[in-house]
Amino acid sequence: MTILSSPISADYRPATAAAVTVLSDAGVPVHLPGTEAYTALTGTSNLTKAIRPVAVVPVRDPEDVSRTVRVAASAGLRVAVQSTGHGATETMQDAILVSTAALDELTVHADEHWARIGAGVRWAAVLEACAPYGLAGLAGSSPDVGVVGYLTGGGLGPVARTHGLASDTVRAFEVVTGDGVARRVTATNHPELFWGLRGGKGTLGIVTAVEIDLIEQAELYAGALWFAGADASAVVRTWSRWCDVLPEAGTTSIAVMRLPDLDVFPEPLRGTTSVAVRFAWTGDPAVGEEMIRAIRSVAPPLIDTVQVMPYAALGDVHSDPIDPMPLHEHHSLLDAFPLEAADRLLELVGPDAQTAQAMVEVRQLGGKVLDDGGVPSAFPYRDAAFSLFTIGVMVPEIAQVVTRDTARVHDGFAQWARDGGLPNFTGSAGPLWAQRVFTPPVARRLQTLSMVYDPDAVLLAARGVRS
């Protein structure tokens, strides 16, 4: 059996060929383009974000990561990382891809309320493992997303107003930095890396495992209310005012949806415009029922799934699709969402508007998101009040229409928009991405740390702050 999954072709770059040979001679598995393993490990959830690394290394442990990083540095190559295929932004050309999908350790320390999680684990597995103990991790709207990538981007989930950012629950990272050194990072051990790994995405290293605190939250009063397009104005305007009085025990978002006429969607929603109000209440369900009554009373919902549910069913609140799709996504931060903004949303994407967006979501922030617990991180925009997120399906025939329409929608909110973006919601790469998701002081600090821990600029994700 050979470690190398494909022979090196004659037109392969000499530096790449040399790196692949060194790795395979050292017993590290390497997959090259044209093989089934390469294709499987380079798949992405957004089909418009295809990646084409020169080789893929499916690492088995931190030692494989360290060896790959050092060999790449010697060959003058860069190293990228991927686990689940969510959040891909780089094409990864001229880079070796470290796939962490096989790092699947998951141990719940129920008595002490914490868990150790490998870089290949998805949130669905964590939710399932914690459920028997009445414990929970702060997952995002989609449990199909990988834990590590979500945490390094801050992690803004369906209960964020109650429990804060998921990255604030991190106790420790096991990480290989750009110099090839494996380090254990905590608030007191390499505190500068601990700051940067929480919100800095992959700029400072390749995380192989993470340890997080768990919360006591066995159940939620949560779900979604779906309304007909005819009721959009009343629902959106009421939601705008309702957010002003919603306590921290409630986290909510509203989405104007245009779902295609397909059997995978509930019959009342197919081929029409609808409005979904998502709601997660962490306190007494009776109080949560009183809070959501203001929305329920606006109009008869087409579908009402708000009820007491196991926390492990958190993904049902947003019901994000998990099948790969070609999507154009864009994101803005807002300082407010008053009635005037609600009216603008209706004007831009309401049932009477012409738009190419499949979904336009406004998510309320605030609450515990504002609190870093006295341990600052590289996540710079805690004080944003709302997030605006758009998704359009990039069918080739209308791709240009979708991108122009996306700009139209976000430009329409310029009056309430602010600079910045959330790392996990901003789909660009390189300097443009870094300028958008980091304030200048955060970017400068990440740059300094990158130069210390990655002297040869091996990590592809650091390109934005190194430029």
N, C-alpha and C positions, 0 to 999 in steps of 0.2 A: 504494500500500500504506500502511495506517495502522498506527501503533505501538499504538494503543488497540484492544483486541480486542472491545470491546463499548461501545455508547453508555451514557452515564450516565443512569440512570433518574431520574424526577422525585422519587422519595422518597429519593434518596441523600443522606446527610449532607453539608451544605455543605462542611465541612472536608475530607471525603474527596474530594468532587468537585473541590475546588480543588487538592488534592495530586495527584490523578490527572491533571488538566489540565496542571499544571506539569511533571510527569514526562514525559508524552507529548509535550508541546511541546519538551522537551529531547532527544527522541529515545530515551527509555528505554521499553522495552516494558512494557505493563501489561495484565493480564487481570482481568476482572471476573466476579463470580458469574454463572452461567448459560452460560458458554462451555466448550467442550471443553478448552481449554488450562488454564483455572482448575481444572476437575475433575481433570485429569491431575496437575497440580502440587500439589494439596491431598490426594492420596491418602495413607493411612497404613497401616502394616503391622498395627497393632492396630485392628480395625474399631470398637472401643468408644471410640476416641480421635479422633473426627471433628473436623476443624478448619474454621473458617468465617471466614477473614480478609476484610476489606472489599475487598482487591485483592491480586493476586500480581504481583510483579516478578521475572521470570526474568533475573537479572543476567548480564551477559556479561563483566564485568571489575570490578576494585575501584572504578573510577570510578562505575559504576552503583550500587554499594553506597553509596558516599559521598553521591552525589546523592540517593538514596532516603532515607537517614537524615536528611539536612539538610532535605529537603522535609517529611518527616514531623514533624520537630521544629517547623518553622514552622507546620504545620497543627494542632499539638497531638495528633498521633497517635503510636502506638507502632509499633515494628518488631519482627517475629518472623523467625525463620530456619528453613528446612528444606531438606534435600538429598534423602535417600532415603525419608523417611517413617517411619523407625525412631525410636523414643523420643519420639514426640509426647505432650505432656502438657497443653498449653494449648489452649483452644478458638480462641484468637487473634481473638475478636470485637473489633472496633474497632481492629484492628492491620493494617498492611500486611505481607504475607509476602514476605520476600526468599528466593527459591528459588535456591540455589547449584548446582543439578543440572548446569548447563552448564559449570561450572568444572572441566574434566576433564583438566587437564594432569597428566602423569605422566612423570617422568624419573628413571631409575635411574643413579646415578653409581657404577658397580660397583667401579672401582679405589679409590674413597675410602669405599665402604661407606655411602652415604647416598642418600636419594631425596627429590625434591620432588614434592608431591602436591596437586592442586587439591581444593577443598572438595566437589566433586561426585563424587569417585572413591570406589568401594567397595573393600573389602579384597580381594575376589576378583581385581580387576585388578592390585593391588599384588603379591599372591602370584604371579600368573602372570608378571608382568614381572621379578620377582626370581629366579625359579626357575632360569633358564639360568646364572646366576652363582653358584649355591649359596648365595644370600643370602635373607634373610627379614625381614619386618616382624612386629611382635608383634600379630597380628590376634586378634580375639576368637573365640568359639565359632562365630559365623556370619559367613562372608566376605561375606554380602549386606549387611552393615551399612556405613554410610559411615565413612571414615577419620577425618574431623575430629570428628564428634560423639562417636565412641568415644574419641578421644584427650583431648578436653577433659573427659570424665568420668573420666579416670584410665586406663581400659583394663585390665581383668583377664581375661586369656585362658587358653587351655589349657596354656600353658607358663610361667605367671606365677611359679611357685615357683623356676624356674631363671633366668629372665631379668627378672623384676620387672614393674612396671607399664609399659604401652606409653607412657604420657605421659612417663616418664623418658627415653625415647629421642628426644624432640623436641629439635631443634637451633634451630629458628626458627619463628615464626608470622608470616604476613602477615595483618593484622587491621585492620578498620575499627571504631574505637571509637564510642561513642554520640554524640560530638561531630562525627562525620562525617569524621574524619581517618584516613587510611590510614597504618599504622605497621608497621615491621618490628621484631619483638620477639624478643630473645634473652636469654640469661642475663646479658649485660652491657649490652644496649641495652633500656631500659625493663624492668629486672629485676623490678619490682613487678608488671607485667603478665604477665611470663613465669611468675612464681609463681602468679598467679590464673587464667591460662588453662589451666593443667594441674591439672584437678580442679574448677574453678569453673564448668564447662559454659559456657553463653553469657552469663554475667552481665556480662562486661567487653567484649564486642565480637563482631563477625561475622567469623569467620576465613575468608579467601578461599583460602589455601594454607598448607601446613605442610611443613617439612623435618625428616626423621627419620633417625636412625642405623639401619643395618641390621645384623643379626647373621649370623654364619656358621652356618647350620643347614640343610643341604640335605635331610636326612632326619630322621625320628623313628621310634621304636618306639612305636606308638600305636594306639588304636582303642577299642572297647568290648566288654565281656562282658555278655551278656544272660542272666539266669537266670529260671527259672519262679517264680511266686509262692510255691509250696510251699517253695522254698529261701530265701525272703526273710530269715527270722530268722538263719540261719547266715551268709548273705552280709553283711547289714548289720552284725551284731555283729563279724564278722571284719574288715570294712572299718574299723570304729571303732578296733580295736587296731592294725591294719596302718598306719594313718596316723601312729601314734606313732613308727614306725621308718622311714618312707619318707624317703629323702634328697631334697635339693633338686632333683636331676635328674628327679624325678617329680612330676607334678601330676595330681590326681585329683578326681573327684566321684562321687557315687552318687545315683541317681534312682529313685524308685518311680513306675512309669508305669502308667497305665490308658489304653491306646490303643483307639480305637474299631475296630469290625469293618469296616475299609475296605481295599480292594485296595492302597492306597498303602503300607500297612505290611506287613512280612514276616509270612507266615502264622502262625508260632508265637507272635507277639505280639498278634495281633488279638483284640479283645474280651476281654482278660484282664488280670490284674495281673502285671507283670514288674518286675525290678530290673536296672538297667543300671549297671555300674561303668565309668566313663570313665577313661582312663589315657593320659598322654603322657610318654614318657621321652626326654630329650634326649641321654643319654650312650650308651655302648656297648650295642647291642641285646642282646648276650648277658647283660649284667648286668640290663637291663630285663626280660628273660625270667625271670631268677631272681626278680626282685622281684615280678612279677605272678603267679608260681606259687602264692603263698599264697592268692590269690583264685581262681585256676583250680582249685585242689584242693578247694575247699569243696563244689562240686557240678558236675555236667556242664552247661556253658553251653548254652543254646538256640542262641545265635549268638555267635561269637567272631571279631571283626574286628581284634584286636590283632596287629600285624605291622609290619615295616619299611615305611614309606610316605614318599612325597615330602612335604616340609614344605608344599608348595603344596596338599596334600590335607587340611590341618589341619581343615577344616570337617567331615570325615568322623568325627572323634572324637565330636562331640555330635550330628551330623546334625540340626541345628535346621531346622524347616520354614521355607520362604521365602514361601509363599502367605499373603496377608492373612487373618487370622482374628479373631473377636471374643473377646478374652481378658481375664481378670481376673488380674493379676499382683501379687504382694506379696513383700517381701524383709525379712529380719532378719539381724542379725549375731550370731554366737555366740562366746563365749569358749572353749568346749570342746565336744567331742562324745564323751564317755565312753560306756561300755557302757550306763549308765542312759539316756543320750540316745538311743542306738540302740534300746533297748527302747521308749522313748516314741515314736519315729518309727514303729515297727511297730504300736504300740497305736493311734496316730492315723490312719495311712494304709496300714498293712500289708494283706495280702490278706484278712484277716478283718474289717477295719474298714469302716464306712460313710463314704465321703468323696466329695465332689464335685470333688476335684482331679484333673486329668489328669496332672500331674507335680508331684512334690515332690523337690527337689534339695538335697543338702548338698554344698557344695564346700569342699575344704580350701584354706586360704590359707597365709600364712607364707612361709618361705624368703626369696627375694630381694624379695618384696613389701615386706618390712620396711625395705629399704635404699633411701634416696632419693639415694644417690650424692653426698651433700654439697650437693645443690641442692634445698632444700625446695620443696614445692608446696602448693596448696590442698587436696589430697586428704588428709583428716584421719584416716582409720581404717585405717592400714596394719597396726596391731597386732592386728586381729581375727583369730581363729584359723579360723573357718569362716563360710560364708554359707549361709543357708537361703532358698530361692526356691521359690515355689509358682505354679502356673498352673492356672486353671480356665477352661473354655470357657463363654462367657456366652450360652448359648441363652436366649432370652427367658423361656421357661417355668420355668427354674430359676435365673435370675440372682440372686434374693435368697438362694437356698439356697447358691449358690457363694460369695457374699460372706460369709455367716455362717460357712460351713465354713472359709473362709480364716482368719478371725479365730480360730476354734477351734484350727486347727493351729498358728498362730504363738503364741497364748496358751499352748499346751501346752508350748512350749519356754522359757517365762519364766525358769525356773531357770538356764538357760545363756545367755540373751539379754543383750545389752548395748545401750546407747543407740547410735543412729546408723544410717546406711544408706549404701550405695554410690550415687553419683550416677547411674550408668547402669542401676541396677537398681530405683530408686525412682520409681514412676510418677506421683506427685502433682505439684503445681505450686504456685508462689507461696510464701507464708510457711511453710506446712506442710512443703513440700518442703525449703526452706532450713533450717528448724529440724532436720530429720531428717538431712540429708546433711552439714551443716557444724557444727563445734563453735562455741560462741559467739565465741571469739577469731578463728576463720577468717571467720565471718559478718561480724563487725565490720570486719575488714580489707577484705573484699570490698566492704562497704558504702562505706567511705571511698574506695576506688579507683573505685567506680562513680560517686560524686558528683564526683570529679575529672575522670574521662574521659567521663562522660555527664551533664553538668550539668542537662539538661532531662528526664532519666529517660525517654529514648526507647526503650531496649532492653527489650522485654517480659520477657526472661529474668531481668532484674535485679530484677523486682518483689518477689521473695522476700526479698532482702537489703536492699531499699530501704524495706520496710514498717516 
